[in-house]
Amino acid sequence: MDKEKINKAGFDGYANKLKNRLYGLLCERENKGEWEKYIDTILVEFSGLSEVLDSISYWQLLGKISMLKYLNYNYFRKTIFECMNIIDSFTIKG
């Protein structure tokens, strides 16, 4: 992503989309769907954001999402909501 082309409104919209995808991941696991594949697609997309985000929370979120596959349901659910809160703390570099 080109950080010069990212504006606050656009990024806020993307952050909401990412939170919706995390909530969708929770629903996918509750419905016993292919939630593990869903995690992988989120990680692939998210990994490209380190260049535009100005937050140590990026690494915290990346670690939490990466570990979701290994958590039991109660911790999984709790971690999803923690991740959504971390996304709210992101700021754009520049």
C-alpha angles and dihedrals in degrees: 000000000000107000092205089063096050116093128187095253092049092048093047088054091050091048089054090049090052092049089050090052091052090050088048088053090055091051091047091055093045089053091048091241129144094295095150091061088047089057090053093053091050091050093050091052095042095049091072094060099074091090095058103035121088100200139098084215088077089073092044091053093045090054094048094049091046091055097047091096091064101048128097115241098266093052091040092057093045091048093050090058091045089053092051089053091049090055089059089061095057122116130186120249117247 
